[in-house]
Amino acid sequence: MSISPSTLYYTAALLHAATIPKHTLVGLNKIAPASATITGDQHAVTKKLITPTWLHTNVFLATFVLLNLKWAKSGGPATFEEKVIVWVQAVAGAWVGLKYYQAKMYVGLGVLWGAAGATTAAMLLQEAM
């Protein structure tokens, strides 16, 4: 039994979509309170930007939901730029995933390694066909 590239793209889209609510809750319940403990002028800008930047990551998660849905229907990344997006996501997901793994925050690995891996595998499978 083999798995189709479109199934992998749909899986990646689901993993990205499922991450958005959890990512939002972590931002509001963990990141915001932690950033509120930062004192002094030295880190004032960081204090103001940590939570909005964390929450802005949801834009990228939503973008990857939409791209993976598109690729599931259209046969995968077609342009050079789309293929670069897949590889950048794979490399960044591997690096950030390693940081999450080291911090024992395993729940993030579903999207960082799982979704990125599914998208990359789907693209490579399609190129091999």
N, C-alpha and C positions, 0 to 999 in steps of 0.2 A: 504494500500500500504506500502510495506516495502522496505528499501534500502539495497542493497547487500553490503557485505564487499568489493568486488572488486570496486564498485562505490566509496566507501569511500577512498580506497587507491588511486584511480585515482584522486579524488578530492584533496587529500593531495599532490599528486605529482604536480598537476596543481598549487596549492597555493605556494608550494616551488619554482617551476619554475618561476612563475609570480613575485616572490619577488626578484629574482636575479638582474634584471635591476634596480629596484628602490633602492635596497640596495647598488648597485655600485654607482648610482648617488648621494645618500646621503653621501657615503664615500668620493667621489671626491668633491662634492659641499658644504658639511657641515662639515664633520669631518676633512678633510685636512685643510681647512681654519681656523677652530677653533683650531686645534693643532698647527698651525703656530703662534698663538698668545701666546703660552707658552714661557715664558722667564726664563733665569737663568739655571745654571748647575744642580740644584736639580732635575729637571724633564726632563733633556735632553734625557734620554733613552725613557721615556714615549712619548715624542714629536716625536721621530723617529719611534716608533712602533705602535702608535694609528691607523693611516690610513692603513698600511699594515695588521694589525691584523683585523681591521674592514672588509677589502676587502677579507681576507682569510676566513671569515665566508661563503662566496659564495661557497667554497669547500664543506662545510657541507650541505648547501642548495642543491647543485647538488647531493651530496651523498644521501640525503633523497628523491630527485626526483627518482633516480635510484632504491633505495630500495623499495619505494612505488610502482613503476611500476613492479618490480619483484614480490612483494607480491600480487599485483592485479592479476597477471597471475598464480602464483604458489600456492595460497591458504593461504598466510600470513606467518608471521615469523614462521620458523620451528624449529630453534635451541634455546637453552637457551640464547645464546649471542644475537640473533636477538630480542628476547623478552625483554631482558634487555635494548637494544637500544631503543625500543619503550617506555619503562617506564622512562628511563633517559630523553628522549626527552620530554615526558609529564610533568615530574616534573620540568625540566629546563625551558620549555616553559611556565609553569604556573608562576614560579617565575619571570622570565625575563618579561613575559607579564604583570605582576602586576606593574613592574617598568615602562614599556611603558605606561600602563594605567594611572599611577600616573603622568607621564610627559605629559599626553594628546597627546601622539603619537599613536593614535588609528590605523593607517594604519598597523603597525607591528603586531597587534593582529590577523590578518588573518592567518599568518603563525605560530605565537607563540601559540595561543590558537586554532584556527580553524584547521590548518593542523595537529598539534599534537593530537588534540581531535579526528579528523577523523581517524587517524591511530590507535589510542588507541581503539576507538569504534569498528573499523573493526576487530581488533585482538580479542577483547572480544566477538564480535558477532560470529566469527569463532570458538572460543573455546566453546561457548554455543551450537553450532550446533551438 
